[in-house]
Amino acid sequence: MMASVYILVNKDMPGLIKIGRTNSTASERAKKLSQSTSVPSPFEVAYETPCDQAKQLERTMHRQLAQYRRPRREFFECSVEYAISLLEHYSLDILNNHPLNQKAKELLNILR
């Protein structure tokens, strides 16, 4: 299974989102986080994108949202829509710059 980067929300944490990565699914990760006794309601998956470079994508997201980050946590105070737009942008950027895609682009240029 390919790792993924996810955005989770919780109705009892308005204005906060969690951005992380998992080697399982975002739903499984949300379920695991929701089992904590300190969480009054379950986390829900707002967005998930599979990525073979999930660690890099997660770091990029955390760096881009650093000004919104809660200290020493993967929680951010920003809108879900903004975080999703960034995640879509950077996941496409990583995909477009993937070595296999670069090789395909080189081959297409040779054929032109």
PDB file as gemmi writes it, atoms N, CA and C in Angstrom:
CRYST1    1.000    1.000    1.000  90.00  90.00  90.00 P 1                      
ATOM      1  N   MET A   1       0.841  -1.189   0.000  1.00  0.00           N  
ATOM      2  CA  MET A   1       0.000   0.000   0.000  1.00  0.00           C  
ATOM      3  C   MET A   1       0.884   1.250   0.000  1.00  0.00           C  
ATOM      4  N   MET A   2       0.515   2.209  -0.817  1.00  0.00           N  
ATOM      5  CA  MET A   2       1.254   3.465  -0.888  1.00  0.00           C  
ATOM      6  C   MET A   2       0.867   4.362   0.288  1.00  0.00           C  
ATOM      7  N   ALA A   3       1.836   5.069   0.812  1.00  0.00           N  
ATOM      8  CA  ALA A   3       1.569   6.028   1.890  1.00  0.00           C  
ATOM      9  C   ALA A   3       0.717   7.171   1.350  1.00  0.00           C  
ATOM     10  N   SER A   4       0.115   7.909   2.263  1.00  0.00           N  
ATOM     11  CA  SER A   4      -0.674   9.062   1.845  1.00  0.00           C  
ATOM     12  C   SER A   4      -0.524  10.198   2.843  1.00  0.00           C  
ATOM     13  N   VAL A   5      -0.847  11.387   2.362  1.00  0.00           N  
ATOM     14  CA  VAL A   5      -0.882  12.578   3.206  1.00  0.00           C  
ATOM     15  C   VAL A   5      -2.356  12.942   3.336  1.00  0.00           C  
ATOM     16  N   TYR A   6      -2.752  13.311   4.543  1.00  0.00           N  
ATOM     17  CA  TYR A   6      -4.166  13.543   4.807  1.00  0.00           C  
ATOM     18  C   TYR A   6      -4.399  14.851   5.550  1.00  0.00           C  
ATOM     19  N   ILE A   7      -5.639  15.298   5.486  1.00  0.00           N  
ATOM     20  CA  ILE A   7      -6.123  16.426   6.281  1.00  0.00           C  
ATOM     21  C   ILE A   7      -7.327  15.908   7.060  1.00  0.00           C  
ATOM     22  N   LEU A   8      -7.262  16.031   8.381  1.00  0.00           N  
ATOM     23  CA  LEU A   8      -8.356  15.601   9.243  1.00  0.00           C  
ATOM     24  C   LEU A   8      -8.985  16.808   9.923  1.00  0.00           C  
ATOM     25  N   VAL A   9     -10.266  16.697  10.204  1.00  0.00           N  
ATOM     26  CA  VAL A   9     -10.990  17.735  10.945  1.00  0.00           C  
ATOM     27  C   VAL A   9     -11.761  17.065  12.078  1.00  0.00           C  
ATOM     28  N   ASN A  10     -12.133  17.887  13.048  1.00  0.00           N  
ATOM     29  CA  ASN A  10     -12.925  17.398  14.171  1.00  0.00           C  
ATOM     30  C   ASN A  10     -13.914  18.497  14.544  1.00  0.00           C  
ATOM     31  N   LYS A  11     -15.188  18.164  14.603  1.00  0.00           N  
ATOM     32  CA  LYS A  11     -16.222  19.184  14.849  1.00  0.00           C  
ATOM     33  C   LYS A  11     -16.048  19.880  16.195  1.00  0.00           C  
ATOM     34  N   ASP A  12     -15.363  19.231  17.137  1.00  0.00           N  
ATOM     35  CA  ASP A  12     -15.129  19.846  18.446  1.00  0.00           C  
ATOM     36  C   ASP A  12     -13.834  20.652  18.494  1.00  0.00           C  
ATOM     37  N   MET A  13     -13.173  20.762  17.355  1.00  0.00           N  
ATOM     38  CA  MET A  13     -11.957  21.566  17.245  1.00  0.00           C  
ATOM     39  C   MET A  13     -12.116  22.526  16.072  1.00  0.00           C  
ATOM     40  N   PRO A  14     -13.084  23.425  16.138  1.00  0.00           N  
ATOM     41  CA  PRO A  14     -13.321  24.330  15.006  1.00  0.00           C  
ATOM     42  C   PRO A  14     -12.108  25.211  14.728  1.00  0.00           C  
ATOM     43  N   GLY A  15     -11.821  25.356  13.443  1.00  0.00           N  
ATOM     44  CA  GLY A  15     -10.692  26.192  13.046  1.00  0.00           C  
ATOM     45  C   GLY A  15      -9.357  25.479  13.063  1.00  0.00           C  
ATOM     46  N   LEU A  16      -9.335  24.228  13.521  1.00  0.00           N  
ATOM     47  CA  LEU A  16      -8.097  23.448  13.544  1.00  0.00           C  
ATOM     48  C   LEU A  16      -8.196  22.294  12.562  1.00  0.00           C  
ATOM     49  N   ILE A  17      -7.091  22.026  11.892  1.00  0.00           N  
ATOM     50  CA  ILE A  17      -6.996  20.852  11.031  1.00  0.00           C  
ATOM     51  C   ILE A  17      -5.725  20.108  11.395  1.00  0.00           C  
ATOM     52  N   LYS A  18      -5.699  18.822  11.103  1.00  0.00           N  
ATOM     53  CA  LYS A  18      -4.501  18.018  11.329  1.00  0.00           C  
ATOM     54  C   LYS A  18      -4.002  17.560   9.977  1.00  0.00           C  
ATOM     55  N   ILE A  19      -2.718  17.768   9.738  1.00  0.00           N  
ATOM     56  CA  ILE A  19      -2.094  17.331   8.491  1.00  0.00           C  
ATOM     57  C   ILE A  19      -0.997  16.353   8.855  1.00  0.00           C  
ATOM     58  N   GLY A  20      -1.072  15.165   8.277  1.00  0.00           N  
ATOM     59  CA  GLY A  20      -0.070  14.149   8.571  1.00  0.00           C  
ATOM     60  C   GLY A  20       0.046  13.163   7.430  1.00  0.00           C  
ATOM     61  N   ARG A  21       0.807  12.110   7.687  1.00  0.00           N  
ATOM     62  CA  ARG A  21       0.951  11.051   6.684  1.00  0.00           C  
ATOM     63  C   ARG A  21       0.778   9.715   7.373  1.00  0.00           C  
ATOM     64  N   THR A  22       0.416   8.735   6.590  1.00  0.00           N  
ATOM     65  CA  THR A  22       0.202   7.397   7.129  1.00  0.00           C  
ATOM     66  C   THR A  22       0.555   6.359   6.078  1.00  0.00           C  
ATOM     67  N   ASN A  23       0.947   5.194   6.549  1.00  0.00           N  
ATOM     68  CA  ASN A  23       1.201   4.076   5.644  1.00  0.00           C  
ATOM     69  C   ASN A  23      -0.042   3.207   5.492  1.00  0.00           C  
ATOM     70  N   SER A  24      -1.082   3.500   6.258  1.00  0.00           N  
ATOM     71  CA  SER A  24      -2.353   2.797   6.088  1.00  0.00           C  
ATOM     72  C   SER A  24      -3.285   3.726   5.312  1.00  0.00           C  
ATOM     73  N   THR A  25      -4.487   3.931   5.774  1.00  0.00           N  
ATOM     74  CA  THR A  25      -5.388   4.881   5.118  1.00  0.00           C  
ATOM     75  C   THR A  25      -5.691   6.021   6.083  1.00  0.00           C  
ATOM     76  N   ALA A  26      -6.128   7.124   5.538  1.00  0.00           N  
ATOM     77  CA  ALA A  26      -6.479   8.268   6.380  1.00  0.00           C  
ATOM     78  C   ALA A  26      -7.650   7.908   7.297  1.00  0.00           C  
ATOM     79  N   SER A  27      -8.568   7.096   6.814  1.00  0.00           N  
ATOM     80  CA  SER A  27      -9.704   6.672   7.642  1.00  0.00           C  
ATOM     81  C   SER A  27      -9.240   5.864   8.845  1.00  0.00           C  
ATOM     82  N   GLU A  28      -8.283   4.962   8.618  1.00  0.00           N  
ATOM     83  CA  GLU A  28      -7.744   4.176   9.730  1.00  0.00           C  
ATOM     84  C   GLU A  28      -7.009   5.069  10.720  1.00  0.00           C  
ATOM     85  N   ARG A  29      -6.272   6.041  10.203  1.00  0.00           N  
ATOM     86  CA  ARG A  29      -5.549   6.968  11.082  1.00  0.00           C  
ATOM     87  C   ARG A  29      -6.533   7.811  11.891  1.00  0.00           C  
ATOM     88  N   ALA A  30      -7.583   8.294  11.252  1.00  0.00           N  
ATOM     89  CA  ALA A  30      -8.600   9.083  11.953  1.00  0.00           C  
ATOM     90  C   ALA A  30      -9.253   8.256  13.056  1.00  0.00           C  
ATOM     91  N   LYS A  31      -9.538   7.004  12.757  1.00  0.00           N  
ATOM     92  CA  LYS A  31     -10.150   6.117  13.746  1.00  0.00           C  
ATOM     93  C   LYS A  31      -9.228   5.928  14.947  1.00  0.00           C  
ATOM     94  N   LYS A  32      -7.948   5.729  14.676  1.00  0.00           N  
ATOM     95  CA  LYS A  32      -6.972   5.536  15.754  1.00  0.00           C  
ATOM     96  C   LYS A  32      -6.872   6.791  16.630  1.00  0.00           C  
ATOM     97  N   LEU A  33      -6.791   7.955  16.001  1.00  0.00           N  
ATOM     98  CA  LEU A  33      -6.720   9.211  16.758  1.00  0.00           C  
ATOM     99  C   LEU A  33      -7.995   9.454  17.561  1.00  0.00           C  
ATOM    100  N   SER A  34      -9.110   9.036  17.024  1.00  0.00           N  
ATOM    101  CA  SER A  34     -10.400   9.260  17.680  1.00  0.00           C  
ATOM    102  C   SER A  34     -10.587   8.389  18.917  1.00  0.00           C  
ATOM    103  N   GLN A  35      -9.783   7.346  19.053  1.00  0.00           N  
ATOM    104  CA  GLN A  35      -9.898   6.445  20.198  1.00  0.00           C  
ATOM    105  C   GLN A  35      -9.333   7.046  21.478  1.00  0.00           C  
ATOM    106  N   SER A  36      -8.629   8.153  21.363  1.00  0.00           N  
ATOM    107  CA  SER A  36      -8.075   8.823  22.537  1.00  0.00           C  
ATOM    108  C   SER A  36      -9.210   9.314  23.429  1.00  0.00           C  
ATOM    109  N   THR A  37      -9.038   9.157  24.732  1.00  0.00           N  
ATOM    110  CA  THR A  37     -10.086   9.588  25.661  1.00  0.00           C  
ATOM    111  C   THR A  37     -10.195  11.106  25.743  1.00  0.00           C  
ATOM    112  N   SER A  38      -9.183  11.813  25.248  1.00  0.00           N  
ATOM    113  CA  SER A  38      -9.219  13.278  25.308  1.00  0.00           C  
ATOM    114  C   SER A  38      -9.925  13.902  24.105  1.00  0.00           C  
ATOM    115  N   VAL A  39     -10.398  13.071  23.185  1.00  0.00           N  
ATOM    116  CA  VAL A  39     -11.079  13.568  21.989  1.00  0.00           C  
ATOM    117  C   VAL A  39     -12.577  13.275  22.116  1.00  0.00           C  
ATOM    118  N   PRO A  40     -13.407  14.320  22.257  1.00  0.00           N  
ATOM    119  CA  PRO A  40     -14.838  14.106  22.481  1.00  0.00           C  
ATOM    120  C   PRO A  40     -15.610  13.573  21.271  1.00  0.00           C  
ATOM    121  N   SER A  41     -15.175  13.892  20.070  1.00  0.00           N  
ATOM    122  CA  SER A  41     -15.861  13.390  18.875  1.00  0.00           C  
ATOM    123  C   SER A  41     -14.824  12.896  17.874  1.00  0.00           C  
ATOM    124  N   PRO A  42     -15.236  12.042  16.945  1.00  0.00           N  
ATOM    125  CA  PRO A  42     -14.270  11.439  16.027  1.00  0.00           C  
ATOM    126  C   PRO A  42     -13.711  12.425  14.996  1.00  0.00           C  
ATOM    127  N   PHE A  43     -12.473  12.149  14.582  1.00  0.00           N  
ATOM    128  CA  PHE A  43     -11.870  12.881  13.475  1.00  0.00           C  
ATOM    129  C   PHE A  43     -12.501  12.392  12.181  1.00  0.00           C  
ATOM    130  N   GLU A  44     -12.589  13.282  11.208  1.00  0.00           N  
ATOM    131  CA  GLU A  44     -13.108  12.938   9.890  1.00  0.00           C  
ATOM    132  C   GLU A  44     -12.077  13.317   8.840  1.00  0.00           C  
ATOM    133  N   VAL A  45     -12.012  12.522   7.794  1.00  0.00           N  
ATOM    134  CA  VAL A  45     -11.076  12.785   6.701  1.00  0.00           C  
ATOM    135  C   VAL A  45     -11.666  13.871   5.810  1.00  0.00           C  
ATOM    136  N   ALA A  46     -10.946  14.975   5.697  1.00  0.00           N  
ATOM    137  CA  ALA A  46     -11.364  16.054   4.799  1.00  0.00           C  
ATOM    138  C   ALA A  46     -10.746  15.864   3.419  1.00  0.00           C  
ATOM    139  N   TYR A  47      -9.548  15.257   3.394  1.00  0.00           N  
ATOM    140  CA  TYR A  47      -8.846  15.074   2.120  1.00  0.00           C  
ATOM    141  C   TYR A  47      -7.719  14.076   2.327  1.00  0.00           C  
ATOM    142  N   GLU A  48      -7.451  13.290   1.298  1.00  0.00           N  
ATOM    143  CA  GLU A  48      -6.343  12.336   1.332  1.00  0.00           C  
ATOM    144  C   GLU A  48      -5.777  12.208  -0.064  1.00  0.00           C  
ATOM    145  N   THR A  49      -4.456  12.172  -0.164  1.00  0.00           N  
ATOM    146  CA  THR A  49      -3.831  11.946  -1.455  1.00  0.00           C  
ATOM    147  C   THR A  49      -2.708  10.927  -1.302  1.00  0.00           C  
ATOM    148  N   PRO A  50      -2.768   9.837  -2.065  1.00  0.00           N  
ATOM    149  CA  PRO A  50      -1.671   8.875  -2.030  1.00  0.00           C  
ATOM    150  C   PRO A  50      -0.438   9.486  -2.688  1.00  0.00           C  
ATOM    151  N   CYS A  51       0.719   9.131  -2.174  1.00  0.00           N  
ATOM    152  CA  CYS A  51       1.954   9.714  -2.706  1.00  0.00           C  
ATOM    153  C   CYS A  51       3.124   8.815  -2.343  1.00  0.00           C  
ATOM    154  N   ASP A  52       3.924   8.441  -3.334  1.00  0.00           N  
ATOM    155  CA  ASP A  52       5.081   7.601  -3.020  1.00  0.00           C  
ATOM    156  C   ASP A  52       6.199   8.408  -2.360  1.00  0.00           C  
ATOM    157  N   GLN A  53       6.026   9.711  -2.287  1.00  0.00           N  
ATOM    158  CA  GLN A  53       6.971  10.577  -1.574  1.00  0.00           C  
ATOM    159  C   GLN A  53       6.222  11.343  -0.479  1.00  0.00           C  
ATOM    160  N   ALA A  54       5.438  10.586   0.289  1.00  0.00           N  
ATOM    161  CA  ALA A  54       4.563  11.189   1.302  1.00  0.00           C  
ATOM    162  C   ALA A  54       5.340  11.945   2.374  1.00  0.00           C  
ATOM    163  N   LYS A  55       6.492  11.436   2.746  1.00  0.00           N  
ATOM    164  CA  LYS A  55       7.287  12.119   3.779  1.00  0.00           C  
ATOM    165  C   LYS A  55       7.687  13.514   3.304  1.00  0.00           C  
ATOM    166  N   GLN A  56       8.139  13.605   2.064  1.00  0.00           N  
ATOM    167  CA  GLN A  56       8.518  14.896   1.481  1.00  0.00           C  
ATOM    168  C   GLN A  56       7.301  15.818   1.376  1.00  0.00           C  
ATOM    169  N   LEU A  57       6.173  15.276   0.943  1.00  0.00           N  
ATOM    170  CA  LEU A  57       4.958  16.079   0.795  1.00  0.00           C  
ATOM    171  C   LEU A  57       4.472  16.589   2.153  1.00  0.00           C  
ATOM    172  N   GLU A  58       4.505  15.738   3.163  1.00  0.00           N  
ATOM    173  CA  GLU A  58       4.094  16.164   4.504  1.00  0.00           C  
ATOM    174  C   GLU A  58       5.002  17.284   5.013  1.00  0.00           C  
ATOM    175  N   ARG A  59       6.313  17.119   4.838  1.00  0.00           N  
ATOM    176  CA  ARG A  59       7.262  18.165   5.272  1.00  0.00           C  
ATOM    177  C   ARG A  59       6.998  19.475   4.548  1.00  0.00           C  
ATOM    178  N   THR A  60       6.744  19.397   3.253  1.00  0.00           N  
ATOM    179  CA  THR A  60       6.451  20.596   2.467  1.00  0.00           C  
ATOM    180  C   THR A  60       5.202  21.291   2.996  1.00  0.00           C  
ATOM    181  N   MET A  61       4.171  20.524   3.264  1.00  0.00           N  
ATOM    182  CA  MET A  61       2.933  21.105   3.800  1.00  0.00           C  
ATOM    183  C   MET A  61       3.176  21.770   5.146  1.00  0.00           C  
ATOM    184  N   HIS A  62       3.896  21.095   6.020  1.00  0.00           N  
ATOM    185  CA  HIS A  62       4.167  21.662   7.346  1.00  0.00           C  
ATOM    186  C   HIS A  62       4.991  22.944   7.229  1.00  0.00           C  
ATOM    187  N   ARG A  63       5.939  22.950   6.296  1.00  0.00           N  
ATOM    188  CA  ARG A  63       6.764  24.148   6.092  1.00  0.00           C  
ATOM    189  C   ARG A  63       5.922  25.298   5.531  1.00  0.00           C  
ATOM    190  N   GLN A  64       5.072  25.000   4.568  1.00  0.00           N  
ATOM    191  CA  GLN A  64       4.246  26.040   3.950  1.00  0.00           C  
ATOM    192  C   GLN A  64       3.215  26.619   4.922  1.00  0.00           C  
ATOM    193  N   LEU A  65       2.800  25.819   5.881  1.00  0.00           N  
ATOM    194  CA  LEU A  65       1.786  26.266   6.841  1.00  0.00           C  
ATOM    195  C   LEU A  65       2.378  26.582   8.211  1.00  0.00           C  
ATOM    196  N   ALA A  66       3.676  26.772   8.272  1.00  0.00           N  
ATOM    197  CA  ALA A  66       4.370  26.985   9.554  1.00  0.00           C  
ATOM    198  C   ALA A  66       3.770  28.129  10.367  1.00  0.00           C  
ATOM    199  N   GLN A  67       3.347  29.184   9.711  1.00  0.00           N  
ATOM    200  CA  GLN A  67       2.796  30.332  10.450  1.00  0.00           C  
ATOM    201  C   GLN A  67       1.459  30.015  11.120  1.00  0.00           C  
ATOM    202  N   TYR A  68       0.811  28.934  10.697  1.00  0.00           N  
ATOM    203  CA  TYR A  68      -0.484  28.539  11.261  1.00  0.00           C  
ATOM    204  C   TYR A  68      -0.374  27.370  12.245  1.00  0.00           C  
ATOM    205  N   ARG A  69       0.845  26.889  12.436  1.00  0.00           N  
ATOM    206  CA  ARG A  69       1.046  25.656  13.198  1.00  0.00           C  
ATOM    207  C   ARG A  69       0.939  25.863  14.700  1.00  0.00           C  
ATOM    208  N   ARG A  70       0.319  24.892  15.362  1.00  0.00           N  
ATOM    209  CA  ARG A  70       0.321  24.838  16.819  1.00  0.00           C  
ATOM    210  C   ARG A  70       1.685  24.302  17.243  1.00  0.00           C  
ATOM    211  N   PRO A  71       2.260  24.836  18.306  1.00  0.00           N  
ATOM    212  CA  PRO A  71       3.609  24.410  18.726  1.00  0.00           C  
ATOM    213  C   PRO A  71       3.725  22.895  18.911  1.00  0.00           C  
ATOM    214  N   ARG A  72       4.744  22.331  18.273  1.00  0.00           N  
ATOM    215  CA  ARG A  72       5.126  20.926  18.399  1.00  0.00           C  
ATOM    216  C   ARG A  72       4.005  19.937  18.072  1.00  0.00           C  
ATOM    217  N   ARG A  73       3.094  20.326  17.235  1.00  0.00           N  
ATOM    218  CA  ARG A  73       1.978  19.448  16.875  1.00  0.00           C  
ATOM    219  C   ARG A  73       1.762  19.497  15.366  1.00  0.00           C  
ATOM    220  N   GLU A  74       0.976  18.571  14.861  1.00  0.00           N  
ATOM    221  CA  GLU A  74       0.609  18.564  13.444  1.00  0.00           C  
ATOM    222  C   GLU A  74      -0.750  19.228  13.233  1.00  0.00           C  
ATOM    223  N   PHE A  75      -1.112  20.135  14.133  1.00  0.00           N  
ATOM    224  CA  PHE A  75      -2.369  20.864  14.019  1.00  0.00           C  
ATOM    225  C   PHE A  75      -2.098  22.282  13.539  1.00  0.00           C  
ATOM    226  N   PHE A  76      -2.995  22.763  12.679  1.00  0.00           N  
ATOM    227  CA  PHE A  76      -2.830  24.075  12.070  1.00  0.00           C  
ATOM    228  C   PHE A  76      -4.140  24.849  12.170  1.00  0.00           C  
ATOM    229  N   GLU A  77      -4.022  26.154  12.364  1.00  0.00           N  
ATOM    230  CA  GLU A  77      -5.190  27.038  12.404  1.00  0.00           C  
ATOM    231  C   GLU A  77      -5.332  27.724  11.054  1.00  0.00           C  
ATOM    232  N   CYS A  78      -5.959  27.035  10.124  1.00  0.00           N  
ATOM    233  CA  CYS A  78      -6.241  27.610   8.805  1.00  0.00           C  
ATOM    234  C   CYS A  78      -7.457  26.890   8.242  1.00  0.00           C  
ATOM    235  N   SER A  79      -7.986  27.417   7.170  1.00  0.00           N  
ATOM    236  CA  SER A  79      -9.189  26.804   6.604  1.00  0.00           C  
ATOM    237  C   SER A  79      -8.852  25.484   5.913  1.00  0.00           C  
ATOM    238  N   VAL A  80      -9.810  24.597   5.938  1.00  0.00           N  
ATOM    239  CA  VAL A  80      -9.666  23.311   5.255  1.00  0.00           C  
ATOM    240  C   VAL A  80      -9.458  23.549   3.763  1.00  0.00           C  
ATOM    241  N   GLU A  81     -10.193  24.497   3.209  1.00  0.00           N  
ATOM    242  CA  GLU A  81     -10.106  24.774   1.769  1.00  0.00           C  
ATOM    243  C   GLU A  81      -8.700  25.212   1.371  1.00  0.00           C  
ATOM    244  N   TYR A  82      -8.103  26.069   2.186  1.00  0.00           N  
ATOM    245  CA  TYR A  82      -6.744  26.541   1.896  1.00  0.00           C  
ATOM    246  C   TYR A  82      -5.754  25.382   1.965  1.00  0.00           C  
ATOM    247  N   ALA A  83      -5.864  24.561   2.995  1.00  0.00           N  
ATOM    248  CA  ALA A  83      -4.957  23.421   3.143  1.00  0.00           C  
ATOM    249  C   ALA A  83      -5.118  22.434   1.989  1.00  0.00           C  
ATOM    250  N   ILE A  84      -6.350  22.177   1.577  1.00  0.00           N  
ATOM    251  CA  ILE A  84      -6.586  21.268   0.450  1.00  0.00           C  
ATOM    252  C   ILE A  84      -5.978  21.831  -0.825  1.00  0.00           C  
ATOM    253  N   SER A  85      -6.139  23.122  -1.066  1.00  0.00           N  
ATOM    254  CA  SER A  85      -5.569  23.713  -2.288  1.00  0.00           C  
ATOM    255  C   SER A  85      -4.050  23.593  -2.287  1.00  0.00           C  
ATOM    256  N   LEU A  86      -3.423  23.799  -1.131  1.00  0.00           N  
ATOM    257  CA  LEU A  86      -1.968  23.628  -1.046  1.00  0.00           C  
ATOM    258  C   LEU A  86      -1.567  22.175  -1.263  1.00  0.00           C  
ATOM    259  N   LEU A  87      -2.291  21.261  -0.638  1.00  0.00           N  
ATOM    260  CA  LEU A  87      -1.963  19.843  -0.773  1.00  0.00           C  
ATOM    261  C   LEU A  87      -2.111  19.385  -2.218  1.00  0.00           C  
ATOM    262  N   GLU A  88      -3.152  19.822  -2.891  1.00  0.00           N  
ATOM    263  CA  GLU A  88      -3.317  19.486  -4.310  1.00  0.00           C  
ATOM    264  C   GLU A  88      -2.165  20.050  -5.132  1.00  0.00           C  
ATOM    265  N   HIS A  89      -1.809  21.296  -4.871  1.00  0.00           N  
ATOM    266  CA  HIS A  89      -0.727  21.946  -5.616  1.00  0.00           C  
ATOM    267  C   HIS A  89       0.595  21.203  -5.433  1.00  0.00           C  
ATOM    268  N   TYR A  90       0.976  20.959  -4.186  1.00  0.00           N  
ATOM    269  CA  TYR A  90       2.278  20.342  -3.931  1.00  0.00           C  
ATOM    270  C   TYR A  90       2.315  18.865  -4.289  1.00  0.00           C  
ATOM    271  N   SER A  91       1.186  18.163  -4.211  1.00  0.00           N  
ATOM    272  CA  SER A  91       1.191  16.762  -4.638  1.00  0.00           C  
ATOM    273  C   SER A  91       1.361  16.677  -6.153  1.00  0.00           C  
ATOM    274  N   LEU A  92       0.741  17.597  -6.894  1.00  0.00           N  
ATOM    275  CA  LEU A  92       0.943  17.634  -8.349  1.00  0.00           C  
ATOM    276  C   LEU A  92       2.368  18.030  -8.695  1.00  0.00           C  
ATOM    277  N   ASP A  93       2.927  18.952  -7.931  1.00  0.00           N  
ATOM    278  CA  ASP A  93       4.305  19.378  -8.149  1.00  0.00           C  
ATOM    279  C   ASP A  93       5.266  18.204  -7.971  1.00  0.00           C  
ATOM    280  N   ILE A  94       5.066  17.431  -6.916  1.00  0.00           N  
ATOM    281  CA  ILE A  94       5.914  16.257  -6.672  1.00  0.00           C  
ATOM    282  C   ILE A  94       5.727  15.236  -7.785  1.00  0.00           C  
ATOM    283  N   LEU A  95       4.477  15.004  -8.191  1.00  0.00           N  
ATOM    284  CA  LEU A  95       4.203  14.054  -9.263  1.00  0.00           C  
ATOM    285  C   LEU A  95       4.857  14.492 -10.569  1.00  0.00           C  
ATOM    286  N   ASN A  96       4.731  15.762 -10.910  1.00  0.00           N  
ATOM    287  CA  ASN A  96       5.321  16.268 -12.153  1.00  0.00           C  
ATOM    288  C   ASN A  96       6.835  16.194 -12.156  1.00  0.00           C  
ATOM    289  N   ASN A  97       7.441  16.269 -10.982  1.00  0.00           N  
ATOM    290  CA  ASN A  97       8.899  16.224 -10.892  1.00  0.00           C  
ATOM    291  C   ASN A  97       9.435  14.847 -10.530  1.00  0.00           C  
ATOM    292  N   HIS A  98       8.556  13.859 -10.506  1.00  0.00           N  
ATOM    293  CA  HIS A  98       8.969  12.490 -10.203  1.00  0.00           C  
ATOM    294  C   HIS A  98       9.945  12.030 -11.287  1.00  0.00           C  
ATOM    295  N   PRO A  99      11.000  11.295 -10.910  1.00  0.00           N  
ATOM    296  CA  PRO A  99      11.994  10.853 -11.899  1.00  0.00           C  
ATOM    297  C   PRO A  99      11.395  10.112 -13.092  1.00  0.00           C  
ATOM    298  N   LEU A 100      10.388   9.278 -12.879  1.00  0.00           N  
ATOM    299  CA  LEU A 100       9.780   8.563 -14.010  1.00  0.00           C  
ATOM    300  C   LEU A 100       9.087   9.527 -14.962  1.00  0.00           C  
ATOM    301  N   ASN A 101       8.428  10.535 -14.424  1.00  0.00           N  
ATOM    302  CA  ASN A 101       7.772  11.523 -15.282  1.00  0.00           C  
ATOM    303  C   ASN A 101       8.797  12.392 -16.000  1.00  0.00           C  
ATOM    304  N   GLN A 102       9.897  12.685 -15.350  1.00  0.00           N  
ATOM    305  CA  GLN A 102      10.961  13.454 -15.999  1.00  0.00           C  
ATOM    306  C   GLN A 102      11.520  12.671 -17.184  1.00  0.00           C  
ATOM    307  N   LYS A 103      11.705  11.363 -17.004  1.00  0.00           N  
ATOM    308  CA  LYS A 103      12.210  10.514 -18.087  1.00  0.00           C  
ATOM    309  C   LYS A 103      11.211  10.496 -19.244  1.00  0.00           C  
ATOM    310  N   ALA A 104       9.927  10.392 -18.939  1.00  0.00           N  
ATOM    311  CA  ALA A 104       8.899  10.398 -19.983  1.00  0.00           C  
ATOM    312  C   ALA A 104       8.905  11.724 -20.740  1.00  0.00           C  
ATOM    313  N   LYS A 105       9.069  12.822 -20.022  1.00  0.00           N  
ATOM    314  CA  LYS A 105       9.121  14.139 -20.668  1.00  0.00           C  
ATOM    315  C   LYS A 105      10.328  14.240 -21.597  1.00  0.00           C  
ATOM    316  N   GLU A 106      11.461  13.696 -21.161  1.00  0.00           N  
ATOM    317  CA  GLU A 106      12.665  13.710 -22.004  1.00  0.00           C  
ATOM    318  C   GLU A 106      12.429  12.908 -23.277  1.00  0.00           C  
ATOM    319  N   LEU A 107      11.794  11.752 -23.147  1.00  0.00           N  
ATOM    320  CA  LEU A 107      11.514  10.921 -24.318  1.00  0.00           C  
ATOM    321  C   LEU A 107      10.558  11.625 -25.278  1.00  0.00           C  
ATOM    322  N   LEU A 108       9.556  12.297 -24.739  1.00  0.00           N  
ATOM    323  CA  LEU A 108       8.626  13.041 -25.593  1.00  0.00           C  
ATOM    324  C   LEU A 108       9.337  14.162 -26.337  1.00  0.00           C  
ATOM    325  N   ASN A 109      10.253  14.827 -25.664  1.00  0.00           N  
ATOM    326  CA  ASN A 109      11.009  15.899 -26.321  1.00  0.00           C  
ATOM    327  C   ASN A 109      11.891  15.354 -27.435  1.00  0.00           C  
ATOM    328  N   ILE A 110      12.443  14.177 -27.246  1.00  0.00           N  
ATOM    329  CA  ILE A 110      13.275  13.552 -28.281  1.00  0.00           C  
ATOM    330  C   ILE A 110      12.428  13.217 -29.506  1.00  0.00           C  
ATOM    331  N   LEU A 111      11.211  12.749 -29.272  1.00  0.00           N  
ATOM    332  CA  LEU A 111      10.331  12.346 -30.371  1.00  0.00           C  
ATOM    333  C   LEU A 111       9.759  13.523 -31.151  1.00  0.00           C  
ATOM    334  N   ARG A 112       9.818  14.696 -30.599  1.00  0.00           N  
ATOM    335  CA  ARG A 112       9.240  15.870 -31.278  1.00  0.00           C  
ATOM    336  C   ARG A 112      10.124  16.368 -32.364  1.00  0.00           C  
TER     337      ARG A 112                                                      
END                                                                             
